[in-house]
Amino acid sequence: MTNISSCRPLIDKDRYRWPRSNRRWQRKEDETKLAKLAFFRENLPRIEAGAHWGALRLIADYYLLQPEKMGEIFDDVRSADRALLNSFPLLDEHVPTLSALSQQRKAVTRVLHAAGLAYFRGSGTLERIDRKVLAAVKTDLGGYGGYGEGEGKALETEIDRLLFGDLSDVEAYAREFIEPQLTQPGDPPTDVGWLRHKQAFKPLQKTLALEWLERFPEMPKGARDTLFDICAEHADRSRLRHLIERQCAAWTGREATTERRKVRPKILVPAGTILPRRSAGSCLGSAKGRSADDNPFAASSGPFLSG
């Protein structure tokens, strides 16, 4: 049994070590914050002009995620709005297409999102913002805590109003941004859930969900599950039933093929039987060029010759 008294020095040592370590960590945090604030003070004119990319990235993070901490980088928090509102000329040539965003999210999209929100807060509209910017920003909406009550919904409603004149515009957007995600290997997350959760995309539930299931049978599993649930509620029943039957037949065929490939011909020989060389050769073919691992009659392969 462990002597408890022998553990006491370690316990006491750890007890007194932790506060010192915690103080060192806090001191480093404070130094980092002071250095950050000093940098923003020294470069304020360039930052407020929207011309410093690194600063814009950090501002966007604060603006969308923790606006209450904006004082960590600005003496006057209104400098954040000025920087974002002036950033559009710098960002314009770097606005990603929907096709590019369907394959990989870009850091510039968050900055555009923050800049769009700052503009919307000031003017109540996004009519003067380029459509390509609005299209990119829409891919980044949701999941941020820096919005006021109802503000996120109002921003998305305004973007939808300006992007989508009719359902054909919505479908074109879905085909450019969501559809390419269905061809990605593995099981990455996708945005097919937009058909269920985004108001502008709900009319596509009856048509696009089933079409995608038909055209992309090897899509990521999560996307397939979501689309099937949508189809179960909204798609044409006979067409869905036909798709299920076809997929079941295809899966059954693949499983049968796989099982046939697993089966290997077995030669059953009674224990104690001595096989002549010629008999063994006639079953296996020429032994020339074979290794012991290739020979099913090698001693390591089974008990046939052990009796």
DAQUIWO-V296360 format. One record per residue. N is the residue number from 1. PSI is psi as a letter, one per 40 degrees, with the letter a starting at -180 (999 if undefined). BURIAL is + if it has 16 or more other ideal C-beta (glycine too) atoms within 10 Angstrom, else -. Layout:
n=N psi=PSI burial=BURIAL
n=N psi=PSI burial=BURIAL
//
This chain:
n=1 psi=i burial=-
n=2 psi=h burial=-
n=3 psi=h burial=-
n=4 psi=d burial=-
n=5 psi=d burial=-
n=6 psi=d burial=-
n=7 psi=e burial=-
n=8 psi=d burial=-
n=9 psi=d burial=-
n=10 psi=d burial=-
n=11 psi=d burial=-
n=12 psi=d burial=-
n=13 psi=d burial=-
n=14 psi=d burial=-
n=15 psi=d burial=-
n=16 psi=e burial=-
n=17 psi=d burial=-
n=18 psi=d burial=-
n=19 psi=d burial=-
n=20 psi=d burial=-
n=21 psi=d burial=-
n=22 psi=d burial=-
n=23 psi=d burial=-
n=24 psi=d burial=-
n=25 psi=d burial=-
n=26 psi=d burial=-
n=27 psi=d burial=-
n=28 psi=d burial=-
n=29 psi=d burial=-
n=30 psi=d burial=-
n=31 psi=d burial=-
n=32 psi=d burial=-
n=33 psi=d burial=-
n=34 psi=d burial=-
n=35 psi=d burial=-
n=36 psi=d burial=-
n=37 psi=d burial=-
n=38 psi=d burial=-
n=39 psi=d burial=+
n=40 psi=d burial=+
n=41 psi=d burial=-
n=42 psi=d burial=-
n=43 psi=e burial=-
n=44 psi=d burial=+
n=45 psi=d burial=-
n=46 psi=d burial=-
n=47 psi=d burial=+
n=48 psi=d burial=+
n=49 psi=e burial=-
n=50 psi=f burial=+
n=51 psi=e burial=+
n=52 psi=h burial=+
n=53 psi=d burial=-
n=54 psi=d burial=-
n=55 psi=d burial=+
n=56 psi=d burial=+
n=57 psi=d burial=-
n=58 psi=d burial=+
n=59 psi=d burial=+
n=60 psi=d burial=+
n=61 psi=d burial=+
n=62 psi=d burial=+
n=63 psi=d burial=+
n=64 psi=d burial=+
n=65 psi=d burial=-
n=66 psi=g burial=-
n=67 psi=d burial=+
n=68 psi=e burial=-
n=69 psi=e burial=-
n=70 psi=d burial=+
n=71 psi=e burial=-
n=72 psi=d burial=-
n=73 psi=e burial=+
n=74 psi=h burial=+
n=75 psi=d burial=-
n=76 psi=h burial=-
n=77 psi=e burial=-
n=78 psi=e burial=-
n=79 psi=d burial=+
n=80 psi=d burial=+
n=81 psi=d burial=+
n=82 psi=d burial=+
n=83 psi=d burial=+
n=84 psi=d burial=+
n=85 psi=d burial=+
n=86 psi=e burial=+
n=87 psi=e burial=+
n=88 psi=d burial=+
n=89 psi=d burial=-
n=90 psi=d burial=+
n=91 psi=e burial=+
n=92 psi=d burial=-
n=93 psi=e burial=-
n=94 psi=e burial=-
n=95 psi=h burial=+
n=96 psi=i burial=+
n=97 psi=i burial=-
n=98 psi=d burial=+
n=99 psi=d burial=-
n=100 psi=d burial=-
n=101 psi=d burial=+
n=102 psi=d burial=+
n=103 psi=d burial=-
n=104 psi=h burial=-
n=105 psi=i burial=-
n=106 psi=i burial=+
n=107 psi=d burial=-
n=108 psi=d burial=+
n=109 psi=d burial=+
n=110 psi=d burial=+
n=111 psi=d burial=+
n=112 psi=d burial=+
n=113 psi=d burial=+
n=114 psi=d burial=+
n=115 psi=d burial=+
n=116 psi=d burial=+
n=117 psi=d burial=+
n=118 psi=d burial=+
n=119 psi=d burial=+
n=120 psi=d burial=+
n=121 psi=d burial=-
n=122 psi=d burial=-
n=123 psi=e burial=-
n=124 psi=e burial=-
n=125 psi=i burial=-
n=126 psi=f burial=+
n=127 psi=d burial=-
n=128 psi=e burial=-
n=129 psi=h burial=+
n=130 psi=i burial=-
n=131 psi=d burial=-
n=132 psi=d burial=-
n=133 psi=d burial=+
n=134 psi=d burial=+
n=135 psi=d burial=+
n=136 psi=d burial=+
n=137 psi=d burial=+
n=138 psi=d burial=+
n=139 psi=e burial=+
n=140 psi=e burial=+
n=141 psi=i burial=+
n=142 psi=i burial=-
n=143 psi=e burial=-
n=144 psi=i burial=+
n=145 psi=e burial=-
n=146 psi=e burial=+
n=147 psi=i burial=+
n=148 psi=i burial=-
n=149 psi=h burial=-
n=150 psi=e burial=-
n=151 psi=d burial=-
n=152 psi=d burial=+
n=153 psi=d burial=-
n=154 psi=d burial=-
n=155 psi=d burial=+
n=156 psi=d burial=+
n=157 psi=d burial=-
n=158 psi=d burial=+
n=159 psi=d burial=+
n=160 psi=d burial=+
n=161 psi=d burial=-
n=162 psi=d burial=-
n=163 psi=d burial=+
n=164 psi=h burial=+
n=165 psi=d burial=-
n=166 psi=a burial=-
n=167 psi=d burial=-
n=168 psi=d burial=-
n=169 psi=d burial=-
n=170 psi=d burial=+
n=171 psi=d burial=+
n=172 psi=d burial=-
n=173 psi=d burial=+
n=174 psi=d burial=+
n=175 psi=d burial=-
n=176 psi=d burial=-
n=177 psi=d burial=+
n=178 psi=d burial=+
n=179 psi=d burial=+
n=180 psi=d burial=+
n=181 psi=d burial=+
n=182 psi=e burial=+
n=183 psi=e burial=-
n=184 psi=i burial=-
n=185 psi=i burial=-
n=186 psi=a burial=-
n=187 psi=f burial=-
n=188 psi=i burial=-
n=189 psi=i burial=-
n=190 psi=i burial=+
n=191 psi=f burial=+
n=192 psi=d burial=+
n=193 psi=e burial=+
n=194 psi=d burial=+
n=195 psi=d burial=+
n=196 psi=d burial=+
n=197 psi=d burial=-
n=198 psi=h burial=+
n=199 psi=d burial=-
n=200 psi=d burial=+
n=201 psi=e burial=+
n=202 psi=d burial=-
n=203 psi=e burial=-
n=204 psi=e burial=+
n=205 psi=d burial=+
n=206 psi=d burial=-
n=207 psi=d burial=-
n=208 psi=d burial=+
n=209 psi=d burial=+
n=210 psi=d burial=+
n=211 psi=d burial=-
n=212 psi=d burial=+
n=213 psi=d burial=+
n=214 psi=d burial=-
n=215 psi=d burial=-
n=216 psi=g burial=+
n=217 psi=d burial=-
n=218 psi=e burial=-
n=219 psi=i burial=+
n=220 psi=i burial=+
n=221 psi=d burial=-
n=222 psi=d burial=-
n=223 psi=d burial=+
n=224 psi=d burial=+
n=225 psi=d burial=-
n=226 psi=d burial=+
n=227 psi=d burial=+
n=228 psi=d burial=+
n=229 psi=d burial=-
n=230 psi=d burial=+
n=231 psi=d burial=+
n=232 psi=d burial=-
n=233 psi=d burial=-
n=234 psi=e burial=+
n=235 psi=i burial=+
n=236 psi=h burial=-
n=237 psi=d burial=-
n=238 psi=d burial=-
n=239 psi=d burial=-
n=240 psi=d burial=+
n=241 psi=d burial=-
n=242 psi=d burial=-
n=243 psi=d burial=+
n=244 psi=d burial=-
n=245 psi=d burial=-
n=246 psi=d burial=-
n=247 psi=d burial=-
n=248 psi=d burial=-
n=249 psi=d burial=-
n=250 psi=d burial=-
n=251 psi=d burial=-
n=252 psi=d burial=-
n=253 psi=d burial=-
n=254 psi=d burial=-
n=255 psi=d burial=-
n=256 psi=d burial=-
n=257 psi=d burial=-
n=258 psi=d burial=-
n=259 psi=d burial=-
n=260 psi=d burial=-
n=261 psi=d burial=-
n=262 psi=d burial=-
n=263 psi=h burial=-
n=264 psi=h burial=-
n=265 psi=h burial=-
n=266 psi=h burial=-
n=267 psi=h burial=-
n=268 psi=h burial=-
n=269 psi=h burial=+
n=270 psi=i burial=-
n=271 psi=h burial=-
n=272 psi=e burial=-
n=273 psi=h burial=-
n=274 psi=h burial=-
n=275 psi=h burial=-
n=276 psi=i burial=-
n=277 psi=d burial=-
n=278 psi=d burial=-
n=279 psi=d burial=-
n=280 psi=d burial=-
n=281 psi=d burial=-
n=282 psi=d burial=-
n=283 psi=d burial=-
n=284 psi=e burial=-
n=285 psi=a burial=-
n=286 psi=h burial=-
n=287 psi=e burial=-
n=288 psi=h burial=-
n=289 psi=e burial=-
n=290 psi=i burial=-
n=291 psi=i burial=-
n=292 psi=d burial=-
n=293 psi=d burial=-
n=294 psi=e burial=-
n=295 psi=h burial=-
n=296 psi=e burial=-
n=297 psi=e burial=+
n=298 psi=i burial=-
n=299 psi=d burial=-
n=300 psi=e burial=-
n=301 psi=e burial=-
n=302 psi=a burial=-
n=303 psi=e burial=-
n=304 psi=d burial=+
n=305 psi=e burial=-
n=306 psi=e burial=-
n=307 psi=999 burial=-
//
